[in-house]
């Protein structure tokens, strides 16, 4: 397997957790890893963290299963590692696009993306930037994607949450929801359960309003939008149930009554997921023509450069990418 790893915002903890995760995983498999970022930064950070990581001696060294792919960002590492700089923002986008294009060209089997800082990218590189998910979808030429976050607690109890809408203001959620978006999220959640080799794919669908609208008394979106989407999905053979009140649905999903949940908006789904799996949660973009996972955290500028970042979420993202890629490579 060939795993591409863009290092994210070099001013944040992305390069650190990427190298720490790779050091933890490298000896457990025979995958080939492609670190996408500034070569000097990668080598200096590896030494700084004292990691037992066999980086290639030179760009042409083929003796290591790790390759450093430097797309030619010319800023010095000291400037790249300064949080919130234009250079760091532009490097993060360059590395992300490069990794996606490798996947689209068949030169990588999966991409595991380290975190970027959206505010910095919007300010210094691309005012229209919404998020990595949206950028990757655009590069792949598809709008049929959804974000799924998945994680488990220390007792192995899982939540898998697909989102019908993602990075939009809360005030716009109701007007942005459509039957098609919800039905797509149900379909992709079902497909995700099957990709994970789960014995079933029972999907619980949240209502938008408190108590799922109480029959239209405190909101009509369930009647006009969510119920038609669930019924359409059921007619296509998907095991979907809803709309259900979100405050109880996540309890039932956590105890195992559902295999995945479709949430109507970002924080409705991510708050419970991060409560039970903050350090091990993974972001998985469903519907892309290639596998993409990432850690479920941000750039953490406040601890960047201190060597204390926890790589657990990045390790989980690497493992999920490899688990998803293995069956495809076997075909």
Steps between C-alpha positions, in 0.01 A plus 500: 500500500610854422389759755543872427530727805485877437638662814230765536572842645870493593436766764273262685537149640435323168863417414564388858205262528564370147859405579410360842220291351722372222769406752237301691356326192801446274618179663152345501450464124669501160322806363681772306462849642536826314552802724399813310665810636822692535792255513717711730211549741427126507860406572552763767173415674583128499829576677336748735246237609768227515286263295624161383377562148707376201473797270669465160855631496443689173215577263607209276544249785262209439612285794236644735125445484469868583531758226525875551308678226584871507284689247740794513366742758802729530448666838756418773383247763526755781247723323274209405484389863384840621123478569268709289734609222409533131784260416359229728148540362616476139722202573210313663280546193781410259578179686132404529435548128816308412389201706154499347640511148724202582191302598309609191797395283509156661836566667363468855233271642389732779566846636520577872489876542644685798298800625498838332386835636198621307513855632862534389434356153199728448705801606821433311434257215139439395205714621259236366655213700239311703690191614715208391194288429360754257835560330561128450147455365559780250833353388332163454215658304222371723237649729377161623711497814433514872709528811497208743659520842559178687656411830465278804535530875740299718248214511482463123157662459481677163324799354502548122343827393436618144402864449228624266651852508845596617684833509217753484365750755236360732257767378513348151455133590122482465496666158799293381351163590345311210353157462779417257777591747347292777436204271860519375632503858291190578630325187863584574463402867363163387792457258745592776362229727550248221854625430571449870372140471236553767238222523220747430448863395218641712496879470324729748404841364483805726226755489602861455285646774475411870295183550507455120251783464222347712283433198546848360433692822858625534622481143380351173831393340452144620168480315603683185858376458629233737211251485486505115878437491477207742205349313682536167808331648291215642336453160849450356573225751692692767432415864430855614293611799390853580473782553582441865574753770876551495531515878382139527620358168866536594437309822344212307777505239766499771351189660498325161143530373621684189817457297513858373322830557415769247512842668347808345785739576862510611481548875191283543713204393847597615425599860402146610770342282774711656363438846571127472795494259678834500852357493424213260234647271548484123355711222419291191382663178237273348431498127840600365659284228790443740535436873547808715523506878632756746530553874198656665675807641643829386840664478527573875725802458514535879712186540675492161877469518503365855514129410201413719231438236311171535517298174217257592249645254759504219592139578132406481468684168799312358362166616157565355650605165708182485205280601287654225775482239596137562189339343525727197865405448409132527259520205 
